[in-house]
Amino acid sequence: MGSTGSAGQGERQHLRGSTPVGHPSVVEDEHLVGTLKGLAIRSPDPDDRRAIRVHVTDQGRAVLEQADRARDLVHEEVFAALDESERAHLQSLLNKLDEH
C-alpha cells in the first residue's frame, strides 16, 4: 500500500491511485466506508456535487502510522539478510519492474 497518511483528504479517484481499490460500485463503496467507520468520513465536494470527498480522521491517521511502523519493522527483519549494495540492487530492479 502506498503512503496514504499524507493524503489527508482527496477524491475517491486520488485515493484509488494510492490504494489497491478498484472502481467500486456505490454499494461496494458504501460497504468500504462502513468498514472504515471512525477512520474516515465522507462529505460532499463543494466544487462538484457529483463527487464525494473522503477525509481521514485523527483516529485513521493513528492507524496508518501504526501500520507504517509495523511495515517498517517487517522490512527491517526481511531485508536484514541483504547488505547495502544488495538492497540498492534490489530497489533498482523493483523500480525497473514498476516502470514496465
VEXNU-362253 format. One record per residue (C-alpha): residue in three letters; residue number from 1; x, y, z. Coordinates in nm, 4 decimals, decimal comma. Layout:
! VEXNU-362253
<site aa="ALA" i="NUM" u="X" v="Y" w="Z"/>
...
This chain:
! VEXNU-362253
<site aa="MET" i="1" u="0,0000" v="0,0000" w="0,0000"/>
<site aa="GLY" i="2" u="0,1169" v="0,3469" w="-0,0820"/>
<site aa="SER" i="3" u="0,1586" v="0,6196" w="0,1715"/>
<site aa="THR" i="4" u="-0,1953" v="0,7377" w="0,2233"/>
<site aa="GLY" i="5" u="-0,1242" v="0,9081" w="0,5526"/>
<site aa="SER" i="6" u="-0,0069" v="1,2243" w="0,3818"/>
<site aa="ALA" i="7" u="-0,3072" v="1,2387" w="0,1509"/>
<site aa="GLY" i="8" u="-0,5319" v="1,3563" w="0,4342"/>
<site aa="GLN" i="9" u="-0,8314" v="1,4178" w="0,2137"/>
<site aa="GLY" i="10" u="-0,8978" v="1,3555" w="-0,1502"/>
<site aa="GLU" i="11" u="-1,1410" v="1,2487" w="-0,4086"/>
<site aa="ARG" i="12" u="-1,2064" v="0,8786" w="-0,4472"/>
<site aa="GLN" i="13" u="-1,0059" v="0,8775" w="-0,7673"/>
<site aa="HIS" i="14" u="-0,6999" v="1,0126" w="-0,5838"/>
<site aa="LEU" i="15" u="-0,7341" v="0,7516" w="-0,3098"/>
<site aa="ARG" i="16" u="-0,7760" v="0,4773" w="-0,5707"/>
<site aa="GLY" i="17" u="-0,4376" v="0,5748" w="-0,7120"/>
<site aa="SER" i="18" u="-0,2646" v="0,5139" w="-0,3808"/>
<site aa="THR" i="19" u="-0,4550" v="0,2087" w="-0,2598"/>
<site aa="PRO" i="20" u="-0,5358" v="-0,1296" w="-0,4116"/>
<site aa="VAL" i="21" u="-0,9035" v="-0,0385" w="-0,4526"/>
<site aa="GLY" i="22" u="-1,0620" v="-0,0765" w="-0,7946"/>
<site aa="HIS" i="23" u="-1,3620" v="0,1132" w="-0,9250"/>
<site aa="PRO" i="24" u="-1,6271" v="0,0106" w="-0,6724"/>
<site aa="SER" i="25" u="-1,9967" v="0,0377" w="-0,7317"/>
<site aa="VAL" i="26" u="-2,1932" v="0,2635" w="-0,4997"/>
<site aa="VAL" i="27" u="-2,2907" v="-0,0369" w="-0,2870"/>
<site aa="GLU" i="28" u="-1,9315" v="-0,1571" w="-0,2555"/>
<site aa="ASP" i="29" u="-1,8193" v="0,1968" w="-0,1782"/>
<site aa="GLU" i="30" u="-2,0773" v="0,2290" w="0,0991"/>
<site aa="HIS" i="31" u="-1,9501" v="-0,1003" w="0,2413"/>
<site aa="LEU" i="32" u="-1,5896" v="0,0240" w="0,2257"/>
<site aa="VAL" i="33" u="-1,6708" v="0,3464" w="0,4105"/>
<site aa="GLY" i="34" u="-1,8793" v="0,1494" w="0,6618"/>
<site aa="THR" i="35" u="-1,5809" v="-0,0748" w="0,7250"/>
<site aa="LEU" i="36" u="-1,3666" v="0,2313" w="0,7906"/>
<site aa="LYS" i="37" u="-1,6126" v="0,3785" w="1,0414"/>
<site aa="GLY" i="38" u="-1,4224" v="0,6146" w="1,2658"/>
<site aa="LEU" i="39" u="-1,1142" v="0,6049" w="1,0416"/>
<site aa="ALA" i="40" u="-1,2547" v="0,8082" w="0,7531"/>
<site aa="ILE" i="41" u="-1,5587" v="1,0238" w="0,6913"/>
<site aa="ARG" i="42" u="-1,7349" v="1,1241" w="0,3724"/>
<site aa="SER" i="43" u="-1,8543" v="1,4696" w="0,2793"/>
<site aa="PRO" i="44" u="-1,9886" v="1,6321" w="-0,0361"/>
<site aa="ASP" i="45" u="-1,7336" v="1,8003" w="-0,2597"/>
<site aa="PRO" i="46" u="-1,8108" v="2,1741" w="-0,2547"/>
<site aa="ASP" i="47" u="-1,6845" v="2,2147" w="-0,6121"/>
<site aa="ASP" i="48" u="-1,8505" v="1,9108" w="-0,7728"/>
<site aa="ARG" i="49" u="-2,1882" v="1,7972" w="-0,6429"/>
<site aa="ARG" i="50" u="-2,1398" v="1,4568" w="-0,8085"/>
<site aa="ALA" i="51" u="-1,8224" v="1,3872" w="-0,6101"/>
<site aa="ILE" i="52" u="-1,7778" v="1,2791" w="-0,2520"/>
<site aa="ARG" i="53" u="-1,4648" v="1,3584" w="-0,0558"/>
<site aa="VAL" i="54" u="-1,3131" v="1,1115" w="0,1885"/>
<site aa="HIS" i="55" u="-1,1358" v="1,2641" w="0,4883"/>
<site aa="VAL" i="56" u="-0,9026" v="1,0606" w="0,7072"/>
<site aa="THR" i="57" u="-0,9811" v="1,1210" w="1,0748"/>
<site aa="ASP" i="58" u="-0,7242" v="1,1600" w="1,3528"/>
<site aa="GLN" i="59" u="-0,8009" v="0,8008" w="1,4522"/>
<site aa="GLY" i="60" u="-0,7461" v="0,6941" w="1,0903"/>
<site aa="ARG" i="61" u="-0,4107" v="0,8734" w="1,0800"/>
<site aa="ALA" i="62" u="-0,3080" v="0,6983" w="1,4034"/>
<site aa="VAL" i="63" u="-0,3953" v="0,3594" w="1,2498"/>
<site aa="LEU" i="64" u="-0,1976" v="0,4460" w="0,9342"/>
<site aa="GLU" i="65" u="0,1037" v="0,5485" w="1,1434"/>
<site aa="GLN" i="66" u="0,0830" v="0,2225" w="1,3398"/>
<site aa="ALA" i="67" u="0,0627" v="0,0242" w="1,0136"/>
<site aa="ASP" i="68" u="0,3620" v="0,2169" w="0,8753"/>
<site aa="ARG" i="69" u="0,5674" v="0,1338" w="1,1858"/>
<site aa="ALA" i="70" u="0,4701" v="-0,2344" w="1,1623"/>
<site aa="ARG" i="71" u="0,5626" v="-0,2399" w="0,7909"/>
<site aa="ASP" i="72" u="0,8996" v="-0,0800" w="0,8684"/>
<site aa="LEU" i="73" u="0,9736" v="-0,3461" w="1,1319"/>
<site aa="VAL" i="74" u="0,8874" v="-0,6247" w="0,8875"/>
<site aa="HIS" i="75" u="1,1078" v="-0,4652" w="0,6202"/>
<site aa="GLU" i="76" u="1,3971" v="-0,4394" w="0,8635"/>
<site aa="GLU" i="77" u="1,3638" v="-0,8062" w="0,9525"/>
<site aa="VAL" i="78" u="1,3166" v="-0,9300" w="0,5960"/>
<site aa="PHE" i="79" u="1,5946" v="-0,7224" w="0,4422"/>
<site aa="ALA" i="80" u="1,8451" v="-0,7739" w="0,7268"/>
<site aa="ALA" i="81" u="1,9984" v="-1,0575" w="0,5253"/>
<site aa="LEU" i="82" u="2,0997" v="-0,8117" w="0,2479"/>
<site aa="ASP" i="83" u="2,3890" v="-0,5696" w="0,2655"/>
<site aa="GLU" i="84" u="2,3536" v="-0,2093" w="0,1420"/>
<site aa="SER" i="85" u="2,4666" v="-0,2833" w="-0,2154"/>
<site aa="GLU" i="86" u="2,2269" v="-0,5787" w="-0,2408"/>
<site aa="ARG" i="87" u="1,9416" v="-0,3626" w="-0,1121"/>
<site aa="ALA" i="88" u="2,0247" v="-0,0909" w="-0,3662"/>
<site aa="HIS" i="89" u="2,0358" v="-0,3502" w="-0,6466"/>
<site aa="LEU" i="90" u="1,7019" v="-0,4964" w="-0,5383"/>
<site aa="GLN" i="91" u="1,5484" v="-0,1481" w="-0,5241"/>
<site aa="SER" i="92" u="1,6781" v="-0,0777" w="-0,8740"/>
<site aa="LEU" i="93" u="1,5232" v="-0,3996" w="-1,0062"/>
<site aa="LEU" i="94" u="1,1897" v="-0,3278" w="-0,8356"/>
<site aa="ASN" i="95" u="1,1861" v="0,0243" w="-0,9810"/>
<site aa="LYS" i="96" u="1,2504" v="-0,1186" w="-1,3275"/>
<site aa="LEU" i="97" u="0,9611" v="-0,3621" w="-1,2910"/>
<site aa="ASP" i="98" u="0,7371" v="-0,0840" w="-1,1628"/>
<site aa="GLU" i="99" u="0,8145" v="0,1323" w="-1,4671"/>
<site aa="HIS" i="100" u="0,7356" v="-0,1510" w="-1,7096"/>
